[in-house]
Amino acid sequence: MNSEFVTTPQHAGQAGRRETGPAAMPRGWVSHSLRQMERWIAWSIAVYSAWLATFVYPDVPVLWFSVLYAGLIGWWAEVHPARSHGVMALRGAALLAGAWVLHTQIVAHVGGPGGAFFMWLGVPCLLYAFLLRPVWAGALVLLAIAELSAAAVLAGSGLMEAGFLAQIGFLCIFPLLLGMRFGAEFRRPDDLLEAGRIDPVTSLYNKSGLLAYGSQMLDECNVAGKPLAVVVFDCRDLVEVRSLYSPDIARRMMARAVQKFVALASDRGLAARTGSTEFTVVLPGMNRDKALAAIAKVLGHPSRIELDTGDDEVVVVPSFALDCSGPDIESMHELYREVQRTLVDAGAQELRRQTWLQRERERHSRPVGLRAIDGAMSSLAS
């Protein structure tokens, strides 16, 4: 395996103890499993719309624009997984906007409120009610009911007709009673599991979260034939910031470091705190060159984390090592340990080098002879 050490650490060694015990879920947090499920909502709508456009309405080619639209929303959820329930609700609202176009702008017998494309309302409401918190799910259902009512009025349909009332009943009963209830039961163990994989200080994933979700990313990259880069940062200077400045400055610098590592991971990657001053970032789909370019873009070159305190500018220079997946890598744990070992070994080598330089300086320093001292004292006495 070709490991590459990039920046020499000034303080080598294993990072401090890892936080133990479950942490509280950050407000608005979306678990990793929910983020991975969301994309299938839009993609299922795109596939069914393509089925209708092919076999039911082949004489209406404009329907393929709705297939493309739903596919793009699924691609959006794939490339930028939601980090909050608000973002997921926004994508659900985008699907409802597509339903509005189908219900009002396409041929009446195709896109009317009572047509086959009612699933553009029913599927998002049902599945997003399963994924979202009750407040967001309820808001999405109300938006769907408003869209259906407005489309029915524009189409000249009566609001008290049997078909319209049946669809309103579907939107009210199944998403609100079934989806929200099942979703709450599903999220409870998922939240407990997720909380045990979150660092309570930084709200990043801890080592358990890194190994669990990093393994999933590694498997996905191996199946797709894409590389995966793992970067381990050693920020031991954060300890000196606390001793040289103040605990408040140290907390602000820690928050600044977390912000940088989250930006480096972006939406598709993963950032974890794997030690007291050790951070690990997983970059799926990136080889060594792309990973180094991303690090330079976020942390600069040479890498540094800066904090303007008003009176002074505090700079922390993190040491890091990186490696990429390959045919000889069997697990995320093996890849992480290899990169961490590279960082520790390079730090030990740097410590030996500094020790040798110090002793070399001491070897070239010679004590002044006694006769020279006597001669100097005699001169001073004269």
GIBEL-V558215 format. One record per residue. N is the residue number from 1. SS is DSSP state (hx for helix, st for strand, lp for the rest). D_FIRST is the distance of its C-alpha to the first C-alpha in Angstrom with 1 decimal. Layout:
n;ss;d_first
N;SS;D_FIRST
N;SS;D_FIRST
This chain:
n;ss;d_first
1;lp;0.0
2;lp;3.8
3;lp;6.1
4;st;9.7
5;st;12.8
6;lp;15.7
7;lp;18.9
8;lp;19.8
9;lp;21.3
10;lp;24.8
11;lp;24.9
12;lp;21.8
13;lp;21.7
14;lp;21.5
15;lp;23.4
16;lp;26.8
17;lp;27.8
18;lp;27.2
19;lp;30.4
20;lp;31.8
21;lp;34.3
22;lp;34.9
23;lp;35.5
24;lp;38.1
25;lp;37.1
26;lp;37.4
27;lp;40.4
28;lp;39.8
29;st;36.3
30;lp;35.0
31;lp;32.6
32;hx;29.3
33;hx;30.9
34;hx;34.0
35;hx;32.0
36;hx;30.3
37;hx;33.7
38;hx;35.7
39;hx;34.5
40;hx;36.0
41;hx;39.5
42;hx;39.7
43;hx;38.0
44;hx;40.4
45;hx;43.3
46;hx;42.0
47;hx;41.8
48;hx;45.3
49;hx;46.7
50;hx;45.4
51;hx;47.1
52;hx;50.3
53;hx;50.2
54;hx;49.6
55;hx;52.1
56;hx;54.5
57;lp;55.0
58;lp;54.0
59;lp;56.9
60;lp;55.3
61;lp;52.3
62;lp;52.0
63;hx;50.5
64;hx;47.2
65;hx;46.9
66;hx;46.8
67;hx;44.0
68;hx;42.1
69;hx;43.0
70;hx;41.7
71;hx;38.5
72;hx;37.9
73;hx;38.5
74;hx;36.0
75;hx;33.4
76;hx;34.4
77;hx;33.6
78;hx;30.2
79;hx;29.1
80;lp;30.8
81;lp;31.0
82;lp;34.0
83;lp;33.7
84;st;37.4
85;hx;40.2
86;hx;42.0
87;hx;39.4
88;hx;39.5
89;hx;43.3
90;hx;43.2
91;hx;41.4
92;hx;43.9
93;hx;46.7
94;hx;45.3
95;hx;45.6
96;hx;49.2
97;hx;49.8
98;hx;48.8
99;hx;51.3
100;hx;54.0
101;hx;53.6
102;hx;53.7
103;hx;56.8
104;hx;58.7
105;hx;57.7
106;lp;57.2
107;lp;60.0
108;hx;61.9
109;hx;61.6
110;hx;57.8
111;hx;56.8
112;lp;59.7
113;lp;59.2
114;lp;60.1
115;lp;58.0
116;hx;54.9
117;hx;52.7
118;hx;53.7
119;hx;50.3
120;hx;49.0
121;hx;50.7
122;hx;50.4
123;hx;46.7
124;hx;45.5
125;hx;48.2
126;hx;47.3
127;hx;43.5
128;hx;43.4
129;hx;46.0
130;hx;43.5
131;hx;40.6
132;lp;42.6
133;lp;44.6
134;hx;48.3
135;hx;49.4
136;hx;47.1
137;hx;47.7
138;hx;51.5
139;hx;51.4
140;hx;49.6
141;hx;52.2
142;hx;55.1
143;hx;53.7
144;hx;53.5
145;hx;57.1
146;hx;58.3
147;hx;56.7
148;hx;58.3
149;hx;61.6
150;hx;61.6
151;hx;60.6
152;hx;63.4
153;hx;65.9
154;hx;64.9
155;lp;65.1
156;lp;68.6
157;lp;67.7
158;lp;69.5
159;lp;67.6
160;lp;69.5
161;lp;68.9
162;hx;67.4
163;hx;64.3
164;hx;63.5
165;hx;64.2
166;hx;62.0
167;hx;59.0
168;hx;59.7
169;hx;59.8
170;hx;56.5
171;hx;54.9
172;hx;56.5
173;hx;56.2
174;hx;52.9
175;hx;50.5
176;hx;52.4
177;hx;53.3
178;hx;50.6
179;hx;47.5
180;hx;47.9
181;hx;48.8
182;hx;45.9
183;hx;43.5
184;hx;44.7
185;hx;44.1
186;hx;40.6
187;hx;39.6
188;hx;40.9
189;hx;38.2
190;hx;35.6
191;hx;36.7
192;hx;36.6
193;hx;33.0
194;hx;32.0
195;hx;33.8
196;lp;31.9
197;lp;28.6
198;st;30.0
199;lp;30.1
200;lp;33.9
201;lp;33.7
202;lp;31.7
203;lp;32.0
204;lp;28.2
205;st;26.3
206;lp;25.5
207;hx;22.5
208;hx;24.0
209;hx;24.4
210;hx;20.8
211;hx;19.5
212;hx;22.4
213;hx;22.4
214;hx;18.7
215;hx;18.2
216;hx;20.9
217;hx;19.3
218;hx;16.0
219;hx;18.2
220;hx;20.2
221;hx;17.5
222;hx;16.1
223;hx;19.8
224;hx;20.4
225;lp;17.4
226;lp;16.5
227;lp;13.4
228;st;13.5
229;st;12.8
230;st;13.2
231;st;14.9
232;st;16.3
233;st;19.4
234;st;21.4
235;lp;25.1
236;lp;26.8
237;hx;29.4
238;hx;30.9
239;hx;32.4
240;hx;34.1
241;hx;35.5
242;hx;37.3
243;hx;38.8
244;hx;39.7
245;lp;41.1
246;lp;42.0
247;hx;40.6
248;hx;41.6
249;hx;39.6
250;hx;36.6
251;hx;37.0
252;hx;37.3
253;hx;34.2
254;hx;32.3
255;hx;33.7
256;hx;32.7
257;hx;29.1
258;hx;29.0
259;hx;30.6
260;hx;27.9
261;hx;25.0
262;hx;27.0
263;hx;27.6
264;hx;23.9
265;hx;23.1
266;lp;26.2
267;lp;27.6
268;lp;24.7
269;lp;22.1
270;st;22.3
271;st;23.0
272;st;23.2
273;st;24.5
274;lp;22.3
275;lp;24.3
276;lp;27.5
277;lp;26.0
278;st;22.5
279;st;21.7
280;st;18.9
281;st;19.0
282;st;17.4
283;st;17.8
284;st;17.9
285;lp;17.9
286;lp;16.4
287;lp;13.6
288;hx;12.6
289;hx;15.9
290;hx;18.0
291;hx;16.8
292;hx;17.6
293;hx;20.9
294;hx;21.7
295;hx;21.2
296;hx;23.4
297;hx;25.9
298;hx;26.4
299;hx;25.9
300;lp;26.8
301;lp;25.5
302;lp;25.2
303;lp;24.4
304;lp;27.4
305;st;29.6
306;st;33.3
307;st;36.3
308;st;39.9
309;lp;42.2
310;lp;45.3
311;lp;46.1
312;lp;42.7
313;st;39.2
314;st;36.5
315;st;33.0
316;st;29.8
317;lp;26.7
318;lp;23.7
319;st;20.5
320;st;17.3
321;st;13.5
322;st;11.6
323;st;8.4
324;st;8.7
325;lp;8.7
326;lp;7.6
327;lp;9.0
328;lp;7.0
329;lp;8.2
330;lp;11.8
331;lp;13.5
332;hx;14.0
333;hx;14.6
334;hx;11.3
335;hx;9.7
336;hx;12.6
337;hx;12.5
338;hx;9.0
339;hx;10.3
340;hx;13.6
341;hx;12.6
342;hx;11.3
343;hx;14.7
344;hx;16.6
345;hx;15.4
346;hx;16.1
347;hx;19.4
348;hx;20.3
349;hx;19.7
350;hx;21.9
351;hx;24.5
352;hx;24.7
353;hx;25.2
354;hx;28.0
355;hx;29.6
356;hx;29.7
357;hx;31.2
358;hx;33.8
359;hx;34.8
360;hx;35.0
361;hx;37.5
362;hx;39.4
363;hx;39.6
364;lp;41.2
365;lp;43.7
366;lp;46.8
367;lp;49.8
368;lp;53.1
369;lp;55.6
370;hx;58.7
371;hx;61.1
372;hx;59.6
373;hx;60.1
374;hx;63.7
375;hx;64.4
376;hx;63.0
377;hx;65.1
378;hx;68.2
379;hx;67.7
380;hx;67.5
381;hx;70.6
382;lp;72.5
